[in-house]
Amino acid sequence: MRHQIVAGNWKMNNNAEQTEDLLNALIEKLPDDAAAEIIVCPSFVNLSQAVQHLEFTNIAVAAQNMHEAASGAYTGEVSADMLKSIGVETVILGHSERRAYFGETDQSLAKKATTAIENDMRIIFCVGEELSERQNGIFEEVVQRQVRNGLFHLSEEAWPQIVIAYEPVWAIGTGETATPQQAGEMHAFIRNTVREKYGNDIAEALPILYGGSVKPDNAREIFSHPDVDGGLIGGASLKAEDFAKIAGAFSEHS
């Protein structure tokens, strides 16, 4: 069985006090024997606090971004070594908001992916199409290009450190959600894209998560597809009860 993951991307939310409150609520509500790996992704300033707070729990901590350089004159940026020095070993790369608002490209993300792998970090690599690309029927082409340009320069040995998150941009924070059939078909398409390059063993071992307005009332159906290995959860991850229910819905299919 592939590794199963439910990750909560907190984005630019929660100050230090709010972070502590949410972490305490998650510790209380999430089961110790959850079938899936549980990950939370606070802002940079709260990462160290989260790592320390969750040290003796089964909840992992990931960063929302990192820079490709080891160090240097990159004001406001954070390196892989800085993240690892506080106990963070997983990073989200290529989220649609980073691509849209901060100019991240396939080429810049390929450099970040290389740096993450060189620093023995795990990557949650986000891909997904805009609404116009879905409507124009080029969504598979777009997602395939993102996967190929961002990750296909990596060696076979790197792939155990990679997770892909399919997030249709039109379903992020909009209340719209891809149907379970749409999500399942795209996850299978992504897996086949990786299979064509790296072979069946790597493709079948690759966790592919769905992100895009996942809620407690739709998580069970989305996670039921055999190619959906969990979720990258946005807004619902800020509510401990909702996030716990989503994790629980996934465990029903383990």
PyMOL commands that set and color helices and strands:
alter all, ss='L'
color gray80, all
select helices_A, chain A and resi 16-29+44-53+80-85+96-102+106-118+131-135+139-151+156-161+169-171+180-198+200-205+216-223+235-238+240-251
alter helices_A, ss='H'
color red, helices_A
select strands_A, chain A and resi 5-9+37-41+59-61+90-93+122-127+162-166+208-210+230-233
alter strands_A, ss='S'
color yellow, strands_A
deselect
rebuild
show_as cartoon
